[in-house]
Amino acid sequence: MRICLISGEYPPMQGGVGDYTREMARAYTAAGHAVTVLTSSPDSHAPSVQEEGIDVRRVVRSWNHASWSLACSVLREIAADVANIQYQAAAYAMQPAVHLLPWRIRRLSPRPRVVVTYHDLRVPYLFPKAGPLRWQAVLALARWSDGVIVTNVEDETTLARYRFIRHMARIPIGSNIAVSPPAGFSREAWRAARGVQPDDLLLAYFGFLNESKGGETLIRALGRLHPRYKLLMIGGRVGSSDPTNAAYAARIDRLIARVGLSDRVLSTGYVSPEEVSAALLAADIGVLPYRDGISLRRGSLMALLAHGLPVVSTRYPTPKKEIADPAEWWHPAEVIEGENAVLVPPEDEVALSAAIQELGDSPALRARLGAGAKSLAASFAWPDIAQRTVEFYHGLSI
C-alpha cells in the first residue's frame, strides 16, 4: 500500500504529533508499505530526503490554501492509496485551510482514500468571535474524510453522535520513546551526576508545559513534600508548534522561584530519545497531573508506562455531569487504580502530594504499579497499531 502521512510537524521539529507520525511511518515501512510524509519545511533541512526508507517531503512553508495544491501534487506523483491527515490544530499553526484539505483531495481523479487521525479535538483560531465556527472547522475534517481515527474513548464518544461520520475506529498510540538509554547507562551514576542522593525520591514529569497539564498543581504539591523529593522536568518545554507554551513555561518558572523550590527542580532541556529514556529510568515516580484527566492520547503517559514508572495522574468528571461521589470520576478502562496507576482529582495539590507521599513511603507499591505500567504499555506496540490502521484503510470504500 502507498501511504501518505500529512503532518504539520515532523522530527527534528519538537512535538508529539510529529513523533507519532515518525513511529507510524517506521512501522508501515517495516511491514512493507511505501510511505511518504508531507510536512512543514524547517529552513535547516533538505526539502525532500529518504530517512530510514521513508520519503520525507519537508516542503510546506505555510498550511494555507496554497498547501492544497502542493498536497495534491504529491499525492498524484506517488499514486497514493491513502492520504492520512494527522490533526492537531497547533501543529498547523492554527491555520484554517487544513480543515478543508480532505474536501480538496476528494476532487482528485483518481483519488486516494482520505483519513483524518484526530490527536485531540481542540478547536483552531479562525478570527475574532468565530464561536461555533471553530468546532465546525474541526468537524469539516471528518465530514469530508472517508474514515476517522481517534486515539481515545473520550474523543470517540464526542464524535459518535455525528451521523455523517460513516467509518470511525479507535486505535491507540504507543510510546514515542523506546526503552533504550545510551550505552553504558548506570542509574546510580546518572542520579549522582545531577546531585540526586541515594535516599532522594526523584519525580519525573515528561512533556511540554501548557495550560492542560497541571504544572502549577505539580509545583505546589512538590512544596508540600519533604525536601528529599525532587522533580525532574524531562524534555523540551515548549515544542515547535504552539507559541502559547512559552508564556506558560515562564509562569511555571516564576512560581518555582516564588515558592523557593529552585534547588529541587531539575531540567534536562531538549535531549535525544536515548537521553529521555535514561532520565525516565533514573526516576522513582512519574507525575502527570493533567487538568483534563488522564488519557491514552498522551504520548508522555505512554512513555512513562513503557519505562515501568509508577504513575500518579488525574481523573476527571464525566462530561456534563455534576460529581458528588469521587467513585463517579471518570478515567479510561485500561487504567486500573492500584494496579497500573494512582489517580487523584485534577487541580488538587493536597491529594496529589498525598498520593506521591504514599508511593514514596512504599517501595513495594511502587514496584507493583511499575510492573502494571509495563504490562499495560505492552498492549500498545507500534507494529500492532500500524496493522490495525492498515486494516481500517482497507475497509474504506470510495
C-alpha positions as CSV (number, residue, x, y, z in Angstrom):
1,M,0.0,0.0,0.0
2,R,1.2,3.5,-0.8
3,I,0.5,5.7,2.3
4,C,1.0,9.4,2.5
5,L,1.0,10.8,6.1
6,I,0.3,14.5,6.2
7,S,1.5,16.2,9.4
8,G,2.2,19.8,10.4
9,E,5.2,18.7,12.4
10,Y,7.8,16.0,12.0
11,P,11.2,15.5,13.6
12,P,13.5,17.4,14.1
13,M,10.5,19.6,15.0
14,Q,9.6,19.0,18.6
15,G,6.0,17.7,19.1
16,G,4.1,14.6,19.9
17,V,2.2,14.5,16.6
18,G,5.5,14.6,14.7
19,D,6.9,11.8,16.9
20,Y,3.7,9.7,16.4
21,T,3.9,10.3,12.6
22,R,7.5,9.1,12.5
23,E,6.8,6.0,14.6
24,M,3.9,5.1,12.3
25,A,5.9,5.7,9.2
26,R,8.6,3.4,10.6
27,A,6.1,0.7,11.4
28,Y,4.4,0.9,8.0
29,T,7.8,0.7,6.2
30,A,8.9,-2.3,8.3
31,A,5.6,-4.0,7.2
32,G,6.4,-3.5,3.5
33,H,4.3,-0.4,2.7
34,A,5.6,2.6,0.8
35,V,5.4,5.7,2.9
36,T,5.7,9.4,2.1
37,V,5.5,12.1,4.8
38,L,4.3,15.5,3.7
39,T,5.2,18.1,6.4
40,S,6.4,21.6,7.2
41,S,9.8,22.9,6.0
42,P,12.3,23.9,8.6
43,D,14.9,26.0,6.9
44,S,17.8,23.9,8.1
45,H,16.8,20.6,6.5
46,A,16.7,19.4,2.9
47,P,13.1,19.6,1.5
48,S,13.0,16.0,0.3
49,V,15.1,13.1,1.6
50,Q,14.9,9.4,2.3
51,E,15.1,8.7,6.0
52,E,15.0,5.1,7.2
53,G,13.3,4.1,3.9
54,I,10.7,6.9,4.4
55,D,10.2,9.5,1.7
56,V,10.1,12.7,3.8
57,R,8.9,15.8,1.9
58,R,9.6,18.9,4.1
59,V,8.1,21.3,1.6
60,V,5.1,23.1,3.1
61,R,6.0,26.6,4.1
62,S,2.5,27.6,5.3
63,W,-0.6,25.5,5.8
64,N,-2.7,28.0,3.9
65,H,-4.8,27.3,0.8
66,A,-1.6,27.1,-1.3
67,S,-0.8,23.9,0.6
68,W,-3.8,22.2,-1.1
69,S,-2.2,22.2,-4.5
70,L,1.1,21.0,-3.0
71,A,-0.5,18.1,-1.2
72,C,-2.5,17.1,-4.3
73,S,0.6,17.2,-6.4
74,V,2.5,14.9,-4.1
75,L,-0.5,12.5,-3.9
76,R,-0.7,12.3,-7.7
77,E,3.1,11.9,-8.0
78,I,3.2,8.9,-5.7
79,A,-0.2,7.5,-6.7
80,A,-1.2,7.3,-3.1
81,D,-3.7,4.7,-1.9
82,V,-4.3,6.6,1.3
83,A,-3.8,10.2,2.5
84,N,-3.9,10.2,6.3
85,I,-4.0,13.7,7.9
86,Q,-2.6,13.8,11.4
87,Y,-4.7,16.5,13.0
88,Q,-3.9,18.8,16.0
89,A,-4.7,22.4,15.5
90,A,-1.4,23.7,16.9
91,A,0.7,21.5,14.6
92,Y,-0.7,23.6,11.6
93,A,-0.1,26.9,13.3
94,M,-3.8,27.2,13.9
95,Q,-4.4,27.9,10.2
96,P,-7.9,27.0,9.0
97,A,-7.1,25.8,5.4
98,V,-6.1,22.3,6.6
99,H,-9.7,21.6,7.7
100,L,-10.9,21.6,4.1
101,L,-7.9,19.6,2.8
102,P,-9.9,16.4,2.7
103,W,-12.6,18.2,0.5
104,R,-9.8,19.3,-1.9
105,I,-8.2,15.8,-2.1
106,R,-11.6,14.2,-2.9
107,R,-11.7,16.2,-6.1
108,L,-8.7,14.3,-7.5
109,S,-9.4,11.6,-10.1
110,P,-8.4,9.0,-9.3
111,R,-8.1,9.8,-5.7
112,P,-6.8,8.1,-2.5
113,R,-8.8,7.2,0.5
114,V,-8.8,10.2,2.8
115,V,-8.5,9.6,6.5
116,V,-8.1,12.0,9.4
117,T,-6.5,10.9,12.7
118,Y,-7.6,13.3,15.5
119,H,-4.9,13.6,18.1
120,D,-7.2,15.9,20.0
121,L,-10.4,17.9,19.3
122,R,-9.2,21.3,20.3
123,V,-10.5,24.0,18.0
124,P,-8.3,26.3,15.9
125,Y,-8.2,30.1,15.9
126,L,-10.2,31.4,12.9
127,F,-10.9,35.0,13.5
128,P,-12.2,37.1,16.5
129,K,-15.7,35.9,17.7
130,A,-15.7,32.9,15.4
131,G,-17.5,31.0,18.1
132,P,-19.2,27.8,16.9
133,L,-17.5,28.0,13.5
134,R,-14.3,26.8,15.2
135,W,-15.9,23.5,16.1
136,Q,-17.5,23.2,12.7
137,A,-14.0,23.6,11.2
138,V,-12.8,20.6,13.3
139,L,-15.9,18.6,12.1
140,A,-15.2,19.5,8.5
141,L,-12.2,17.2,8.5
142,A,-14.4,14.3,9.4
143,R,-17.2,15.4,7.1
144,W,-15.0,15.2,4.0
145,S,-12.9,12.2,5.0
146,D,-13.7,8.6,4.1
147,G,-12.6,7.5,7.6
148,V,-11.9,8.9,11.0
149,I,-9.4,7.6,13.6
150,V,-9.5,8.6,17.2
151,T,-6.9,7.6,19.8
152,N,-9.0,7.6,22.9
153,V,-12.5,6.9,24.1
154,E,-13.2,10.5,25.1
155,D,-12.9,11.7,21.5
156,E,-14.7,8.7,20.2
157,T,-17.7,9.5,22.5
158,T,-17.7,13.1,21.4
159,L,-17.7,12.3,17.6
160,A,-20.0,9.3,17.8
161,R,-23.1,11.5,17.7
162,Y,-22.3,12.9,14.2
163,R,-24.1,10.6,11.7
164,F,-22.1,11.9,8.7
165,I,-19.1,10.0,10.1
166,R,-19.6,6.7,8.3
167,H,-16.4,4.9,9.4
168,M,-14.6,5.5,12.7
169,A,-12.1,3.5,14.6
170,R,-10.4,4.0,18.0
171,I,-6.8,3.0,17.6
172,P,-4.4,3.9,20.4
173,I,-0.9,5.4,20.2
174,G,2.3,3.9,21.6
175,S,5.3,5.3,23.3
176,N,7.4,7.7,21.2
177,I,10.3,6.9,23.5
178,A,11.8,3.4,23.3
179,V,13.3,1.9,26.4
180,S,16.8,2.4,25.0
181,P,19.2,4.5,27.2
182,P,22.7,5.4,25.9
183,A,25.3,2.6,26.0
184,G,26.8,2.2,29.5
185,F,23.9,3.8,31.3
186,S,24.1,3.5,35.0
187,R,21.1,4.6,37.0
188,E,23.2,5.4,40.1
189,A,25.8,7.3,38.2
190,W,23.1,9.3,36.3
191,R,21.5,10.4,39.5
192,A,24.8,11.1,41.3
193,A,26.0,13.3,38.4
194,R,22.9,15.5,38.9
195,G,23.1,15.8,42.6
196,V,20.3,13.3,43.4
197,Q,21.2,11.5,46.6
198,P,20.6,7.7,47.1
199,D,17.8,8.4,49.5
200,D,16.1,11.1,47.4
201,L,12.9,10.3,45.6
202,L,13.0,11.6,42.1
203,L,9.7,12.6,40.5
204,A,9.5,12.7,36.7
205,Y,7.4,15.0,34.6
206,F,7.8,14.4,30.8
207,G,6.5,16.7,28.0
208,F,5.8,20.2,27.1
209,L,4.3,22.6,29.6
210,N,0.9,24.1,28.8
211,E,-2.4,25.0,30.4
212,S,-3.8,21.5,30.2
213,K,-1.1,19.7,32.1
214,G,-1.4,20.9,35.7
215,G,2.0,22.5,36.1
216,E,1.0,24.8,38.9
217,T,-0.6,21.9,40.8
218,L,2.6,19.9,40.4
219,I,4.8,22.6,41.8
220,R,2.6,23.3,44.7
221,A,2.3,19.6,45.5
222,L,6.1,19.4,45.5
223,G,6.3,22.2,48.0
224,R,4.2,20.2,50.4
225,L,6.6,17.2,50.3
226,H,9.8,16.6,52.3
227,P,12.9,18.1,50.7
228,R,14.2,14.7,49.7
229,Y,11.6,14.7,47.0
230,K,13.0,16.3,43.8
231,L,11.3,17.0,40.5
232,L,12.9,16.2,37.1
233,M,11.4,18.0,34.1
234,I,12.3,15.9,31.1
235,G,12.5,17.1,27.5
236,G,11.9,20.4,25.7
237,R,9.4,22.7,27.4
238,V,7.6,24.5,24.6
239,G,7.8,22.5,21.4
240,S,7.9,23.8,17.8
241,S,4.2,24.4,17.1
242,D,2.4,26.2,20.0
243,P,3.8,29.6,20.9
244,T,1.5,29.8,23.9
245,N,3.6,27.1,25.7
246,A,6.4,29.6,26.2
247,A,4.3,32.0,28.2
248,Y,3.0,29.2,30.4
249,A,6.5,27.8,31.0
250,A,7.7,31.2,32.1
251,R,4.8,31.3,34.5
252,I,5.8,28.0,36.0
253,D,9.4,29.3,36.4
254,R,8.1,32.3,38.3
255,L,6.1,30.0,40.6
256,I,9.1,27.7,41.3
257,A,11.2,30.7,42.3
258,R,8.4,32.3,44.4
259,V,7.8,29.2,46.5
260,G,11.5,28.6,46.9
261,L,11.9,25.3,45.0
262,S,14.6,26.2,42.5
263,D,17.1,23.8,44.1
264,R,14.6,20.9,44.0
265,V,13.6,21.2,40.3
266,L,15.9,19.7,37.7
267,S,15.5,20.0,34.0
268,T,17.1,18.1,31.1
269,G,16.0,20.5,28.4
270,Y,15.5,19.1,24.9
271,V,17.6,15.9,24.6
272,S,17.7,12.8,22.4
273,P,15.2,10.0,22.8
274,E,18.0,7.9,24.3
275,E,18.7,10.6,27.0
276,V,14.9,10.8,27.7
277,S,14.9,7.1,28.2
278,A,17.8,7.4,30.6
279,A,16.1,10.1,32.6
280,L,12.9,8.1,32.9
281,L,14.8,5.0,34.1
282,A,16.6,7.2,36.7
283,A,13.3,8.4,38.2
284,D,11.3,6.8,41.0
285,I,7.7,8.1,40.3
286,G,6.1,9.6,37.3
287,V,3.7,12.5,37.9
288,L,1.3,13.8,35.2
289,P,-1.4,15.9,36.9
290,Y,-3.4,16.7,33.7
291,R,-6.2,19.3,34.3
292,D,-8.4,17.4,31.8
293,G,-7.7,14.0,33.2
294,I,-5.5,11.0,32.2
295,S,-5.9,10.0,28.6
296,L,-4.4,7.4,26.4
297,R,-3.9,10.0,23.7
298,R,-1.0,11.4,25.8
299,G,2.4,10.3,24.5
300,S,4.0,11.4,27.7
301,L,1.9,9.0,29.6
302,M,2.7,6.2,27.2
303,A,6.5,6.8,27.7
304,L,6.2,6.6,31.5
305,L,4.2,3.4,31.3
306,A,6.7,1.8,28.8
307,H,9.6,2.6,31.2
308,G,7.8,0.9,34.1
309,L,7.3,4.0,36.2
310,P,4.6,4.0,38.9
311,V,2.4,6.9,37.7
312,V,0.3,9.4,39.6
313,S,-2.2,11.2,37.4
314,T,-5.7,12.6,37.5
315,R,-9.3,11.6,37.0
316,Y,-12.0,13.9,35.7
317,P,-15.7,14.2,35.8
318,T,-18.0,12.5,33.2
319,P,-18.8,15.3,30.7
320,K,-21.8,17.5,31.6
321,K,-22.3,15.8,34.9
322,E,-22.0,17.1,38.5
323,I,-19.9,14.7,40.6
324,A,-20.9,14.1,44.2
325,D,-19.2,10.8,44.8
326,P,-15.5,10.5,43.9
327,A,-16.2,7.0,42.7
328,E,-18.0,8.5,39.8
329,W,-15.0,10.3,38.4
330,W,-14.0,9.1,35.0
331,H,-10.8,7.5,33.6
332,P,-10.0,5.1,30.8
333,A,-11.0,1.5,31.4
334,E,-7.4,0.3,30.7
335,V,-6.2,2.4,33.6
336,I,-6.8,0.4,36.8
337,E,-6.3,2.2,40.0
338,G,-3.9,0.5,42.3
339,E,-2.7,-1.8,39.5
340,N,-1.1,0.4,36.9
341,A,-1.7,4.0,38.2
342,V,-2.8,6.1,41.1
343,L,-5.4,8.7,40.3
344,V,-6.4,11.9,42.1
345,P,-8.8,14.7,41.3
346,P,-7.3,17.4,39.0
347,E,-6.0,20.7,40.4
348,D,-5.9,19.2,43.9
349,E,-2.4,19.8,45.3
350,V,-3.2,18.2,48.6
351,A,-4.5,14.9,47.1
352,L,-1.6,14.9,44.6
353,S,1.1,15.3,47.3
354,A,-0.6,12.7,49.5
355,A,-0.6,10.2,46.6
356,I,3.1,10.9,45.9
357,Q,3.9,10.5,49.6
358,E,2.1,7.1,49.7
359,L,4.2,5.9,46.8
360,G,7.4,7.3,48.3
361,D,6.8,5.5,51.6
362,S,6.2,2.1,49.9
363,P,8.8,0.6,47.6
364,A,6.5,-2.5,47.3
365,L,3.7,-0.3,46.0
366,R,6.0,1.4,43.5
367,A,7.2,-2.0,42.3
368,R,3.7,-3.3,41.8
369,L,2.5,-0.2,39.9
370,G,5.6,-0.2,37.8
371,A,5.1,-3.8,36.8
372,G,1.4,-3.0,36.0
373,A,2.5,0.0,33.9
374,K,4.9,-2.1,31.8
375,S,2.2,-4.7,31.3
376,L,-0.3,-2.0,30.1
377,A,2.3,-0.5,27.8
378,A,2.9,-3.9,26.1
379,S,-0.6,-3.7,24.6
380,F,0.4,-0.6,22.7
381,A,3.1,-1.9,20.3
382,W,3.7,0.1,17.1
383,P,3.6,-2.8,14.7
384,D,0.2,-3.8,16.1
385,I,-1.1,-0.2,15.9
386,A,0.1,0.1,12.3
387,Q,-1.5,-3.2,11.4
388,R,-4.9,-2.2,12.8
389,T,-4.7,1.1,11.0
390,V,-3.9,-0.6,7.6
391,E,-6.9,-2.9,8.2
392,F,-9.0,0.2,8.7
393,Y,-7.7,1.7,5.5
394,H,-8.6,-1.5,3.6
395,G,-12.1,-1.4,4.9
396,L,-12.9,2.0,3.4
397,S,-14.7,2.4,0.1
398,I,-14.5,5.4,-2.1
